[in-house]
Amino acid sequence: MAAAQSVDEQDEAVETTFTRTEARIIWLTKAAWVAIGAMSVFMVLGTQVDLNWADWGPAGDFAGGILNPILTFCTFLIVVSTITVQMRELQLSREELRLSREEIKLTRAEAARSAEALEQQVKAVKRQSFEATFFQMLTLFANIVKDIEVPDGNGKTARGQQAIQACAHKLGRITDNYTRNVPERVRVATLQASYEDFWSDRRQQLGHYFRYLETFIRFVDEADKIDSQKYVDILKAHFSDYEMVLIFYNALAHDPKAYRMYIKKYGLIERVPRALLFDREDMTLMDIILSTTSVR
């Protein structure tokens, strides 16, 4: 702002100088014409004699000898004044150009800061939107678990985590019947067969759970520019021990495409209680399978 005022002051100074120069030139021109007129009158009246045209030659030479230096000096003053004004105008133009460049730099810097602030604001809005959806989905996931109902085997109905535990026990009994006295080399195939038997009886109760869980993890995994591991860890904290057992055998024997990549990428079942697995060697089988699973 101060620089702009300085340029305006310089501009006014140049205009003032130019106005003064014009006034001087006009004054000198008038003075020259007055001098010419005075000399002419003096020459005409001073002779008091005849007006022989031959006598005008010396008079003209005399007038020219006096006026030529005066007019030459006036011309010199005009040239010097013009050069001075032009130099000041050039200096002013350079100063304006410098200030324009500085203003452009400041404008670019301000635009960059504004763009960065806008980008941060957009990121904050996206993160808030993601977190709002995430916690809504987490609440819905907890409600899905609460709404699971299965017969507990004693003529009653188990709900929520008790239903999950009852499903895990049922899967364990079916698996034990299938794998008893079966060679280890066919254990995976046997686990798959036992899980299919279990799933045919519990699909209606657990199908929604597993479909929603896959959708939930995929939503976090595909979110843009977030710490997906952080949010999956929040989800994992809601898993009960028996939920992890069901997720483990679902991925091992039933639906590998849906969960194996997520299990390897986010460690979904890294804290599954080994004591609850139907066979301790099943973890070794899972490790072998995950070693061949690609993570994107």
C-alpha positions in Angstrom: 0.0 0.0 0.0 2.8 2.4 0.9 4.6 1.5 -2.3 1.5 2.3 -4.3 1.3 5.7 -2.6 4.9 6.3 -3.4 4.3 5.6 -7.1 1.3 8.0 -7.1 3.4 10.7 -5.5 6.2 10.2 -8.1 3.5 10.4 -10.8 2.2 13.6 -9.4 5.8 15.0 -9.2 6.3 14.1 -12.9 3.1 15.8 -13.9 4.0 18.9 -11.8 7.4 19.1 -13.4 5.9 18.7 -16.9 3.4 21.5 -16.2 6.2 23.8 -15.0 8.2 23.1 -18.0 5.3 23.9 -20.3 4.8 27.2 -18.4 8.5 28.1 -18.8 8.4 27.3 -22.5 5.3 29.4 -23.0 6.8 32.3 -21.0 10.1 32.2 -23.0 8.2 32.1 -26.3 6.1 35.1 -25.3 9.2 36.9 -24.2 10.9 36.1 -27.5 7.9 37.5 -29.5 7.8 40.6 -27.4 11.5 41.1 -27.9 11.0 40.7 -31.7 8.1 43.2 -31.7 9.9 45.7 -29.5 13.0 45.6 -31.7 10.8 46.0 -34.8 9.1 49.1 -33.4 12.5 50.5 -32.3 14.0 50.0 -35.7 11.0 51.6 -37.5 10.5 54.5 -35.2 14.1 55.0 -34.3 15.2 55.8 -37.8 12.7 58.7 -38.1 13.7 58.8 -41.7 12.6 57.1 -44.9 11.8 53.5 -45.1 14.3 52.5 -47.6 14.1 48.7 -47.9 17.8 48.4 -48.4 18.3 49.7 -44.8 16.3 46.7 -43.5 19.0 44.2 -44.3 21.4 45.3 -41.5 18.5 45.6 -39.2 17.3 42.1 -39.9 20.9 40.8 -39.4 21.0 42.6 -36.1 17.7 41.2 -34.9 18.6 37.7 -36.0 22.0 37.9 -34.3 20.2 38.7 -31.0 17.1 36.5 -31.3 18.8 33.3 -32.7 20.8 32.7 -29.5 17.7 33.4 -27.4 15.6 30.9 -29.4 18.4 28.4 -29.5 18.7 28.6 -25.7 14.9 28.2 -25.4 15.1 25.1 -27.6 17.9 23.7 -25.5 15.9 24.3 -22.3 12.9 22.5 -23.9 15.1 19.5 -24.9 16.7 19.3 -21.4 13.2 19.5 -19.7 11.8 16.9 -22.1 14.7 14.5 -21.4 14.3 15.1 -17.6 10.6 14.4 -17.7 11.2 11.2 -19.9 13.9 10.0 -17.5 11.5 10.4 -14.5 8.7 8.7 -16.4 11.1 5.8 -17.2 12.1 5.5 -13.6 8.4 5.6 -12.6 7.6 2.9 -15.1 10.4 0.7 -13.8 9.1 1.2 -10.2 5.6 0.3 -11.3 6.9 -2.8 -13.1 8.8 -3.8 -10.0 5.7 -3.3 -7.8 3.6 -5.2 -10.3 6.0 -8.1 -10.1 5.9 -8.1 -6.3 2.2 -7.9 -6.4 2.0 -10.9 -8.7 4.3 -12.8 -6.4 2.1 -11.9 -3.4 -1.0 -12.9 -5.3 0.5 -16.2 -6.3 1.6 -16.9 -2.7 -1.9 -16.0 -1.4 -3.5 -18.2 -4.1 -1.2 -21.1 -3.0 -2.1 -20.6 0.6 -5.8 -20.4 -0.2 -5.6 -23.6 -2.3 -3.8 -25.4 0.5 -6.3 -24.2 3.0 -9.1 -25.3 0.7 -7.5 -28.7 0.2 -7.1 -29.1 4.0 -10.8 -28.1 4.4 -11.9 -30.6 1.8 -9.8 -33.4 3.5 -11.3 -32.5 6.9 -14.8 -32.6 5.5 -14.1 -36.0 3.8 -12.7 -37.4 7.0 -15.6 -36.2 9.0 -18.0 -37.7 6.5 -16.1 -41.0 6.5 -16.0 -41.1 10.3 -19.7 -40.4 10.6 -20.5 -43.2 8.2 -18.0 -45.5 9.9 -19.5 -45.1 13.4 -23.0 -45.5 12.0 -22.0 -48.7 10.4 -20.2 -49.8 13.6 -23.4 -49.2 15.5 -25.5 -51.2 12.9 -22.9 -54.0 13.1 -23.4 -54.2 16.9 -27.1 -54.3 16.4 -26.8 -57.1 13.8 -24.9 -59.2 16.4 -27.6 -58.4 19.1 -30.4 -59.5 16.7 -28.9 -63.0 15.9 -31.1 -65.7 17.4 -30.4 -69.5 17.3 -31.7 -72.5 19.3 -29.3 -73.2 22.2 -29.9 -77.0 22.1 -31.8 -76.9 25.4 -35.2 -75.8 24.0 -34.4 -72.1 24.5 -33.2 -69.3 22.2 -29.8 -67.8 22.4 -29.4 -64.2 21.4 -26.4 -61.9 20.6 -23.1 -63.1 21.7 -24.6 -66.2 23.3 -26.0 -67.1 19.8 -22.5 -66.6 18.4 -21.1 -68.9 21.0 -23.7 -71.5 20.3 -22.9 -71.4 16.6 -19.2 -71.8 17.3 -19.9 -74.8 19.5 -22.2 -76.4 16.9 -19.5 -75.9 14.2 -17.0 -77.5 16.5 -19.2 -80.6 17.0 -19.8 -81.0 13.3 -16.1 -80.5 12.5 -15.1 -83.1 15.1 -17.4 -85.6 13.6 -16.0 -85.0 10.1 -12.3 -84.9 11.0 -12.2 -87.8 13.4 -9.6 -90.3 12.2 -9.1 -88.3 9.0 -5.5 -87.9 7.6 -4.0 -84.5 7.9 -3.4 -84.2 4.2 -7.1 -84.0 3.6 -8.0 -81.9 6.6 -8.7 -78.7 4.6 -11.2 -80.6 2.4 -12.7 -82.1 5.4 -13.0 -78.7 7.1 -14.7 -77.4 4.0 -17.2 -80.2 4.0 -18.0 -79.8 7.7 -18.4 -76.0 7.3 -20.8 -76.5 4.4 -22.9 -78.8 6.6 -22.9 -76.2 9.4 -23.7 -73.4 6.9 -26.7 -75.1 5.4 -28.2 -75.0 8.9 -27.1 -71.5 10.0 -27.0 -69.5 6.8 -30.2 -67.7 7.7 -28.9 -66.6 11.1 -25.3 -65.8 10.1 -25.5 -64.8 6.4 -26.4 -61.2 7.2 -23.5 -61.0 9.7 -20.8 -62.1 7.3 -22.1 -60.1 4.3 -22.2 -56.9 6.3 -18.8 -57.6 7.8 -17.3 -57.9 4.3 -19.0 -54.7 3.2 -17.9 -52.9 6.3 -14.2 -53.8 5.9 -14.3 -53.1 2.1 -15.7 -49.6 2.9 -12.7 -48.9 5.1 -10.2 -50.5 2.8 -11.4 -48.4 -0.2 -11.7 -45.1 1.6 -9.4 -42.4 0.2 -6.4 -41.1 2.2 -7.2 -42.5 5.7 -5.4 -44.7 8.1 -7.5 -47.8 7.3 -5.6 -50.0 9.8 -6.6 -47.6 12.6 -10.3 -48.0 11.8 -10.1 -51.8 11.2 -8.5 -52.0 14.7 -11.5 -50.2 16.1 -13.8 -52.8 14.4 -11.6 -55.7 15.6 -11.9 -54.5 19.2 -15.7 -55.3 19.0 -15.0 -59.0 18.0 -15.7 -61.5 20.7 -13.5 -64.6 21.0 -16.2 -66.8 19.4 -16.7 -64.2 16.6 -13.1 -64.6 15.7 -13.4 -68.4 15.7 -16.3 -68.2 13.2 -14.5 -65.6 11.0 -11.4 -67.9 11.1 -13.2 -71.0 9.9 -15.4 -69.0 7.5 -12.2 -67.8 5.7 -10.4 -71.1 6.0 -13.1 -73.4 4.7 -16.0 -71.5 3.2 -15.5 -68.1 1.7 -11.8 -67.4 1.0 -12.2 -64.7 -1.6 -14.1 -62.5 0.9 -11.9 -62.6 3.9 -8.4 -64.0 3.3 -7.0 -60.8 1.8 -8.4 -58.7 4.7 -7.2 -61.2 7.3 -3.7 -60.9 5.9 -3.7 -57.2 5.3 -5.3 -56.1 8.6 -4.7 -59.1 10.9 -8.4 -59.7 11.5 -7.8 -62.9 13.5 -4.3 -62.3 14.9 -5.7 -62.5 18.4 -8.0 -65.5 18.0 -7.6 -67.7 21.1 -5.7 -70.8 20.0 -7.4 -72.8 22.7 -10.8 -72.3 21.0 -9.6 -73.6 17.6 -10.9 -77.1 16.8 -7.3 -78.2 16.2 -4.1 -76.2 17.0 -2.8 -77.2 13.6 -5.6 -75.2 11.9 -3.6 -72.0 12.5 -0.7 -73.6 10.6 -3.0 -74.3 7.8 -4.2 -70.7 7.8 -0.7 -69.4 7.7 0.1 -71.6 4.7 -3.0 -70.4 2.9 -2.3 -66.7 3.7 1.3 -67.0 2.4 -0.2 -67.5 -1.0 -2.8 -64.7 -0.7 -2.0 -61.5 -2.5 -2.8 -58.1 -0.8 -3.6 -55.0 -2.9 
